[in-house]
Amino acid sequence: MSVTVIVPFYNEAENILPLARELAAVRAGVKDLTALFVDDGSTDDTWRAIQQATDPYPWIGGLHHSRKRGQSAALLKGMRQAAGDAIVTMDGDLQNDPADIPVLLEPLAQCDVVCGCRSRRGDTVSRRLGSAVANRVRQWITHDGIQDVGCGLKAFRRECVSDLPPLNGMHRFMPAYFMLNGRRIRQVPVNYRPRQYGVSKYSNLGRLPATLFDLLGFCWYRSRLLAEKSSAS
């Protein structure tokens, strides 16, 4: 099975080469693995760092937005150009562990989507509380059963890309969109690492309005999909 790893970046220049080196180590066991690093209009040296990484690691491709378009747009850009039979997504801040990629790929023989669930998180109490509240609200609306939707580590079959609408904030509800389209989903525990370089782009208060708006987008998509299925039956 060929695999393409999609990693969106925004102002993460210091994390590019370390992540490339870790992915190179994973390639020792996952031979047919390539990666697409997507720069979402960064204002630092992220794009230059990506270009530098493609030299020693030619199996890494670089994609670039001239302006910031959001994490969902960056992920979709990579997914649409991915060549792998399986797609793996992960965050670009080094908090996801590339060594977990084989852990996600193994269950794909029996299902369509595998979602990572972070263990031993070192977040502050306020961040953990905010995540718990957000997860409870999301579960109440989506009923997707996912324990840790905020984990960027996911693996899924290439055909699942068509399940994801081009909506801003889509990345927050990927498992719910997959579930709406009847995909078989499994969850596996994965490692979680503290950030070493750069700063987080999210805060509880900062992302709350966007998350609520994205939930409305999900509800709209779900009602439209159900209407289409009803009219087709």
ROBANU-298839 format. One line per 4 residues: number of its first residue (from 0); their letters; for each residue x, y, z of N, C-alpha, C, O. Coordinates in pm, whole numbers. Layout:
REM residues N
NUM	A	X Y Z X Y Z X Y Z X Y Z; ...
REM end
This chain:
REM residues 233
0	MSVT	85 -120 0 0 0 0 88 125 0 173 141 87; 68 212 -97 141 338 -100 74 439 -7 -48 438 9; 155 524 54 107 617 158 157 757 128 274 777 95; 67 854 139 105 995 130 70 1063 262 -44 1058 307
4	VIVP	170 1127 323 150 1200 447 130 1347 414 214 1409 348; 18 1405 460 -14 1545 435 8 1623 563 -50 1590 667; 91 1728 557 119 1808 675 100 1956 642 176 2011 562; 0 2022 701 -17 2166 681 71 2245 780 87 2205 895
8	FYNE	127 2355 733 212 2438 818 169 2584 809 134 2634 703; 174 2650 923 161 2796 925 260 2850 1027 244 2830 1147; 362 2918 979 467 2974 1065 529 2868 1156 532 2882 1278; 579 2763 1094 642 2652 1168 780 2622 1109 818 2506 1099
12	AENI	856 2725 1071 983 2705 1000 1079 2613 1076 1146 2530 1015; 1086 2628 1207 1181 2550 1286 1146 2401 1292 1231 2319 1325; 1021 2366 1261 978 2228 1273 992 2148 1143 977 2026 1145; 1020 2214 1031 1020 2146 901 1127 2036 893 1094 1920 869
16	LPLA	1252 2072 911 1360 1974 896 1355 1864 1002 1376 1748 968; 1327 1896 1130 1314 1786 1227 1204 1687 1189 1221 1566 1205; 1091 1737 1140 983 1646 1099 1025 1564 978 995 1445 971; 1092 1626 883 1139 1553 765 1232 1438 806 1222 1328 752
20	RELA	1321 1463 902 1413 1358 947 1337 1244 1015 1371 1127 997; 1234 1277 1093 1156 1173 1160 1076 1091 1059 1063 969 1073; 1023 1156 958 951 1083 853 1046 992 775 1007 883 732; 1169 1037 757 1268 954 688 1292 824 766 1310 718 707
24	AVRA	1292 833 899 1309 714 982 1189 620 966 1206 498 964; 1069 676 955 948 594 935 955 521 801 908 408 789; 1013 587 700 1023 527 567 1104 398 566 1092 317 474; 1186 379 667 1262 254 674 1170 133 686 1204 23 642
28	GVKD	1053 155 747 957 46 764 837 56 672 772 -44 643; 809 177 624 697 199 530 760 247 399 773 367 375; 798 152 315 883 183 200 818 280 103 882 377 61; 694 256 68 627 338 -34 557 456 32 435 471 22
32	LTAL	635 540 99 580 656 169 636 784 108 756 800 91; 545 876 76 582 1010 32 511 1110 124 425 1073 204; 548 1235 111 487 1338 196 466 1465 114 541 1495 21; 362 1539 152 336 1670 95 329 1770 210 242 1760 296
36	FVDD	422 1865 212 424 1971 311 356 2093 250 399 2144 147; 249 2139 314 169 2249 258 187 2374 344 150 2376 462; 244 2477 285 261 2605 355 138 2691 331 108 2729 218; 66 2720 439 -58 2796 428 -32 2946 444 -80 3009 538
40	GSTD	45 3003 350 68 3147 350 146 3198 469 116 3306 521; 245 3122 515 323 3163 633 395 3296 609 429 3332 497; 416 3368 719 486 3496 713 630 3484 763 702 3584 769; 673 3362 799 812 3341 839 884 3264 727 846 3276 611
44	DTWR	985 3187 759 1063 3115 658 1014 2973 633 1090 2888 588; 888 2947 663 835 2811 646 851 2761 503 896 2649 482; 814 2841 405 820 2795 265 965 2768 224 992 2670 155; 1058 2853 266 1199 2830 235 1248 2702 300 1323 2626 240
48	AIQQ	1204 2677 424 1244 2554 494 1190 2430 424 1258 2327 416; 1067 2438 373 1010 2326 299 1092 2299 174 1123 2184 143; 1126 2404 101 1207 2388 -19 1342 2326 13 1393 2245 -64; 1400 2365 125 1528 2308 167 1514 2161 202 1606 2082 178
52	ATDP	1401 2123 260 1380 1984 300 1365 1891 180 1398 1773 189; 1315 1942 69 1295 1857 -49 1426 1818 -116 1428 1726 -199; 1534 1885 -83 1665 1853 -142 1719 1720 -91 1742 1629 -171; 1741 1707 41 1790 1578 92 1682 1470 95 1712 1351 103
56	YPWI	1556 1512 88 1445 1417 94 1354 1438 -28 1248 1500 -15; 1393 1387 -144 1316 1413 -267 1177 1352 -269 1096 1385 -356; 1148 1263 -175 1014 1204 -166 917 1298 -94 799 1267 -80; 967 1414 -49 881 1519 8 852 1622 -100 944 1673 -164
60	GGLH	724 1653 -119 684 1759 -210 636 1880 -133 583 1866 -23; 652 1997 -190 607 2120 -125 495 2188 -201 501 2199 -323; 394 2233 -129 283 2308 -187 271 2440 -110 303 2446 9; 223 2543 -177 230 2676 -118 105 2757 -147 60 2763 -261
64	HSRK	48 2819 -43 -56 2920 -59 8 3058 -48 88 3082 43; -25 3147 -139 33 3281 -134 -23 3363 -19 37 3462 23; -139 3323 33 -199 3387 150 -261 3280 237 -289 3169 192; -284 3314 363 -341 3217 457 -485 3186 420 -568 3276 410
68	RGQS	-514 3059 399 -649 3016 362 -711 2921 465 -828 2886 454; -633 2881 564 -687 2797 670 -641 2652 659 -603 2605 552; -645 2584 772 -596 2446 779 -674 2352 689 -616 2263 627; -805 2371 681 -886 2282 597 -846 2293 450 -832 2192 381
72	AALL	-827 2416 403 -787 2437 264 -650 2378 237 -627 2321 130; -558 2391 333 -425 2334 316 -431 2182 308 -363 2121 225; -511 2120 395 -525 1975 392 -586 1927 261 -538 1831 201; -692 1994 218 -758 1953 93 -666 1969 -26 -668 1887 -118
76	KGMR	-585 2073 -27 -489 2093 -136 -394 1974 -145 -366 1923 -254; -345 1931 -29 -256 1816 -27 -326 1687 -65 -272 1607 -142; -447 1666 -13 -521 1544 -42 -549 1529 -191 -541 1418 -245; -582 1639 -257 -617 1632 -398 -497 1603 -487 -512 1561 -602
80	QAAG	-378 1624 -434 -257 1596 -512 -184 1472 -462 -79 1435 -515; -240 1408 -360 -175 1289 -303 -183 1173 -401 -284 1153 -469; -75 1096 -409 -69 981 -499 -90 849 -427 -106 745 -492; -90 849 -295 -95 725 -219 -231 658 -217 -334 723 -234
84	DAIV	-230 526 -196 -355 453 -175 -416 490 -40 -538 489 -22; -329 522 55 -372 566 188 -316 705 212 -207 739 166; -393 784 286 -351 919 321 -341 930 472 -430 885 545; -233 989 518 -214 1016 661 -205 1166 680 -130 1232 609
88	TMDG	-281 1220 774 -269 1362 808 -206 1376 946 -226 1292 1034; -130 1481 963 -71 1510 1093 -41 1658 1102 -29 1726 1000; -29 1709 1225 1 1849 1247 150 1875 1225 231 1783 1230; 183 2001 1199 320 2035 1169 399 2090 1287 505 2149 1267
92	DLQN	349 2073 1409 416 2131 1526 501 2031 1605 549 2062 1713; 518 1910 1549 596 1803 1610 532 1743 1734 594 1662 1803; 408 1780 1764 341 1719 1879 285 1582 1843 275 1495 1930; 249 1562 1718 217 1427 1669 349 1354 1643 445 1414 1595
96	DPAD	353 1227 1675 474 1147 1660 468 1067 1529 382 980 1516; 555 1094 1433 554 1018 1307 572 867 1328 529 788 1244; 635 827 1439 652 685 1466 519 612 1482 514 490 1475; 410 688 1502 277 627 1515 212 599 1380 106 536 1375
100	IPVL	272 643 1271 210 622 1140 185 474 1111 75 440 1067; 281 382 1134 250 240 1112 137 189 1200 63 98 1161; 124 246 1320 16 206 1412 -120 240 1350 -216 166 1369; -128 351 1279 -253 390 1214 -279 310 1086 -394 281 1054
104	LEPL	-173 275 1015 -190 208 886 -235 62 901 -310 12 818; -190 -4 1006 -220 -147 1021 -370 -178 1020 -411 -271 951; -455 -103 1095 -598 -137 1096 -671 -107 965 -785 -149 947; -607 -34 872 -676 0 746 -710 -122 662 -788 -112 567
108	AQCD	-653 -236 695 -690 -358 624 -832 -400 656 -895 -472 578; -885 -356 772 -1020 -395 814 -1118 -277 820 -1235 -298 851; -1074 -157 792 -1165 -42 800 -1123 64 698 -1029 44 622; -1195 176 698 -1169 282 601 -1091 399 660 -1015 466 590
112	VVCG	-1111 423 790 -1054 540 856 -1001 499 994 -1066 424 1066; -883 549 1028 -827 526 1162 -792 662 1222 -717 740 1163; -846 688 1341 -823 816 1409 -735 793 1532 -758 702 1611; -634 878 1547 -549 870 1664 -614 937 1783 -684 1037 1770
116	CRSR	-589 881 1902 -635 941 2027 -513 965 2114 -443 871 2151; -486 1090 2147 -365 1126 2220 -370 1078 2364 -470 1096 2434; -260 1019 2408 -248 973 2547 -145 1058 2618 -55 1116 2557; -159 1065 2750 -65 1137 2836 -41 1281 2789 73 1325 2775
120	RGDT	-149 1353 2764 -136 1491 2719 -85 1580 2832 -124 1565 2948; 4 1672 2796 63 1761 2895 6 1901 2890 72 1996 2932; -117 1916 2841 -178 2047 2829 -210 2105 2967 -216 2034 3067; -232 2237 2969 -275 2302 3091 -417 2258 3126 -490 2205 3042
124	VSRR	-455 2282 3252 -590 2245 3296 -696 2318 3213 -797 2259 3176; -672 2447 3185 -772 2524 3110 -787 2470 2969 -899 2465 2916; -676 2429 2906 -686 2375 2770 -757 2240 2770 -838 2212 2682; -726 2156 2870 -793 2025 2877 -942 2043 2902 -1024 1972 2844
128	LGSA	-976 2138 2989 -1117 2164 3018 -1189 2216 2894 -1300 2174 2863; -1123 2309 2822 -1183 2362 2701 -1204 2255 2597 -1307 2254 2529; -1107 2164 2583 -1121 2054 2487 -1234 1960 2527 -1309 1912 2441; -1247 1935 2657 -1353 1845 2704 -1491 1903 2674 -1581 1831 2629
132	VANR	-1508 2034 2699 -1636 2099 2672 -1666 2098 2523 -1777 2067 2481; -1564 2131 2442 -1583 2133 2297 -1619 1994 2245 -1706 1981 2158; -1552 1889 2298 -1583 1754 2255 -1725 1714 2292 -1793 1647 2215; -1770 1756 2412 -1906 1722 2454 -2011 1786 2362 -2108 1721 2324
136	VRQW	-1990 1913 2328 -2083 1982 2238 -2081 1918 2100 -2185 1895 2039; -1961 1889 2051 -1950 1828 1918 -2018 1692 1913 -2088 1660 1818; -1995 1610 2018 -2057 1478 2023 -2209 1488 2024 -2278 1407 1962; -2260 1587 2096 -2405 1606 2106 -2466 1631 1968 -2579 1591 1942
140	ITHD	-2391 1696 1882 -2443 1729 1749 -2406 1624 1645 -2491 1586 1564; -2281 1577 1645 -2237 1489 1536 -2260 1341 1564 -2280 1263 1470; -2258 1300 1691 -2274 1158 1729 -2171 1069 1659 -2202 957 1621; -2048 1120 1641 -1949 1041 1569 -1872 944 1658 -1803 856 1607
144	GIQD	-1883 959 1790 -1819 865 1881 -1668 877 1891 -1603 790 1949; -1611 984 1837 -1466 1000 1838 -1422 1064 1970 -1474 1168 2010; -1325 1001 2036 -1282 1047 2168 -1197 1174 2160 -1206 1260 2247; -1115 1186 2055 -1018 1296 2049 -1015 1352 1906 -922 1324 1830
148	VGCG	-1115 1431 1871 -1123 1484 1736 -1011 1584 1708 -979 1610 1592; -950 1640 1815 -844 1738 1796 -710 1678 1758 -617 1752 1725; -698 1546 1761 -572 1482 1722 -556 1488 1571 -643 1442 1496; -445 1545 1525 -424 1559 1381 -388 1430 1311 -398 1422 1188
152	LKAF	-346 1328 1385 -305 1201 1325 -426 1118 1284 -501 1069 1368; -444 1104 1153 -552 1023 1098 -500 952 974 -413 1005 904; -552 834 947 -520 761 825 -650 715 762 -742 672 831; -657 724 631 -780 680 562 -749 644 418 -650 687 360
156	RREC	-838 565 363 -823 525 223 -847 645 131 -924 735 162; -779 643 19 -781 756 -73 -923 795 -115 -954 914 -130; -1009 695 -134 -1145 724 -182 -1227 804 -81 -1329 862 -117; -1184 808 44 -1257 883 146 -1244 1035 128 -1321 1111 186
160	VSDL	-1147 1079 50 -1129 1223 29 -1256 1287 -25 -1286 1402 8; -1329 1214 -108 -1452 1269 -167 -1561 1295 -63 -1658 1364 -93; -1545 1242 59 -1643 1265 166 -1630 1404 226 -1722 1451 294; -1518 1470 203 -1486 1594 275 -1524 1716 191 -1468 1737 84
164	PPLN	-1620 1797 240 -1662 1915 165 -1560 2028 176 -1489 2035 276; -1552 2115 77 -1456 2227 82 -1507 2340 170 -1525 2453 124; -1530 2309 298 -1579 2408 393 -1467 2448 488 -1389 2364 531; -1460 2575 521 -1364 2620 619 -1395 2555 754 -1510 2557 799
168	GMHR	-1294 2498 819 -1317 2427 944 -1351 2281 926 -1377 2211 1024; -1351 2233 802 -1379 2092 777 -1289 2000 859 -1331 1893 902; -1163 2043 880 -1066 1956 948 -1109 1921 1090 -1066 1819 1144; -1193 2004 1152 -1238 1977 1289 -1340 1863 1295 -1362 1806 1402
172	FMPA	-1400 1830 1182 -1510 1733 1183 -1490 1622 1080 -1587 1561 1034; -1365 1595 1044 -1339 1492 944 -1403 1357 979 -1467 1298 892; -1389 1306 1102 -1452 1177 1131 -1604 1181 1115 -1665 1083 1071; -1666 1293 1150 -1811 1304 1137 -1852 1301 989 -1953 1239 954
176	YFML	-1776 1367 904 -1805 1363 761 -1786 1223 706 -1865 1177 623; -1681 1153 751 -1660 1016 707 -1777 927 752 -1825 843 676; -1821 947 876 -1930 866 930 -2059 887 850 -2131 792 822; -2087 1013 812 -2207 1042 733 -2208 965 601 -2314 933 548
180	NGRR	-2089 935 551 -2078 864 424 -2058 714 442 -2019 644 348; -2084 666 562 -2086 521 587 -1951 456 601 -1940 334 585; -1847 532 630 -1714 473 643 -1698 400 777 -1755 439 878; -1620 295 773 -1589 218 894 -1471 287 963 -1366 306 902
184	IRQV	-1488 323 1091 -1389 403 1162 -1340 329 1286 -1418 271 1361; -1208 332 1306 -1148 278 1427 -1065 387 1493 -1023 484 1430; -1041 369 1623 -958 463 1698 -844 387 1764 -863 277 1815; -725 448 1763 -609 384 1826 -535 490 1909 -530 606 1871
188	PVNY	-477 449 2022 -399 544 2103 -268 579 2033 -203 493 1973; -230 706 2042 -104 752 1983 -30 840 2084 -87 888 2182; 97 861 2057 181 942 2143 147 1090 2127 95 1133 2024; 178 1167 2231 157 1311 2229 279 1377 2290 321 1341 2400
192	RPRQ	337 1474 2220 462 1535 2263 445 1685 2286 367 1749 2215; 515 1741 2383 507 1886 2404 573 1960 2289 666 1910 2226; 523 2081 2264 582 2163 2158 721 2209 2199 744 2250 2312; 816 2200 2103 953 2243 2128 985 2378 2062 1058 2460 2118
196	YGVS	930 2399 1943 960 2521 1869 830 2592 1830 726 2528 1811; 839 2725 1819 723 2800 1775 618 2813 1884 640 2774 1999; 504 2870 1846 394 2891 1940 265 2836 1882 247 2829 1761; 175 2798 1971 45 2746 1928 -35 2855 1857 -30 2972 1895
200	KYSN	-110 2814 1755 -193 2909 1680 -336 2911 1731 -421 2981 1676; -363 2834 1838 -499 2821 1887 -508 2854 2036 -412 2834 2111; -624 2904 2076 -658 2920 2218 -804 2882 2233 -880 2882 2137; -843 2848 2357 -982 2807 2379 -1080 2914 2334 -1175 2886 2260
204	LGRL	-1058 3038 2379 -1149 3146 2345 -1139 3183 2199 -1238 3218 2135; -1017 3176 2145 -997 3216 2007 -1066 3126 1907 -1115 3174 1805; -1072 2995 1936 -1130 2904 1838 -1277 2873 1863 -1342 2809 1780; -1332 2916 1977 -1471 2884 2007 -1569 2938 1904 -1652 2861 1856
208	PATL	-1564 3067 1866 -1659 3116 1766 -1646 3042 1633 -1747 3008 1571; -1522 3015 1591 -1502 2944 1465 -1557 2803 1472 -1617 2754 1376; -1538 2736 1586 -1587 2600 1601 -1739 2595 1594 -1796 2506 1531; -1806 2691 1660 -1952 2696 1655 -2001 2721 1513 -2098 2660 1469
212	FDLL	-1933 2810 1442 -1972 2837 1303 -1950 2713 1216 -2032 2682 1130; -1839 2641 1240 -1811 2519 1163 -1914 2410 1193 -1946 2330 1105; -1965 2407 1316 -2071 2311 1349 -2196 2339 1267 -2265 2246 1224; -2226 2466 1247 -2340 2502 1162 -2318 2453 1020 -2411 2405 954
216	GFCW	-2193 2466 972 -2160 2416 839 -2180 2267 829 -2229 2216 728; -2141 2195 934 -2161 2050 935 -2309 2016 932 -2350 1926 858; -2390 2086 1011 -2534 2060 1014 -2596 2086 877 -2683 2011 833; -2552 2192 810 -2602 2221 676 -2566 2110 578 -2649 2066 499
220	YRSR	-2441 2064 585 -2396 1958 495 -2473 1829 523 -2513 1760 429; -2493 1797 651 -2565 1674 686 -2708 1677 635 -2757 1578 581; -2777 1792 652 -2915 1802 604 -2922 1790 453 -3014 1729 399; -2825 1849 383 -2824 1840 237 -2798 1698 191 -2861 1650 97
224	LLAE	-2702 1630 258 -2671 1492 221 -2789 1400 245 -2819 1314 162; -2855 1417 358 -2972 1333 388 -3085 1358 290 -3156 1265 252; -3101 1484 249 -3204 1517 150 -3174 1450 16 -3264 1399 -51; -3046 1451 -23 -3007 1387 -149 -3031 1238 -146 -3078 1179 -243
228	KSSA	-2997 1176 -32 -3018 1032 -20 -3167 998 -21 -3208 896 -76; -3249 1085 42 -3393 1061 46 -3455 1071 -92 -3540 991 -128; -3411 1170 -170 -3468 1189 -303 -3423 1080 -400 -3492 1052 -498; -3305 1019 -372 -3254 915 -459 -3318 780 -432 -3314 691 -516
232	S	-3376 764 -313 -3434 634 -276 -3581 622 -321 -3645 519 -297
REM end
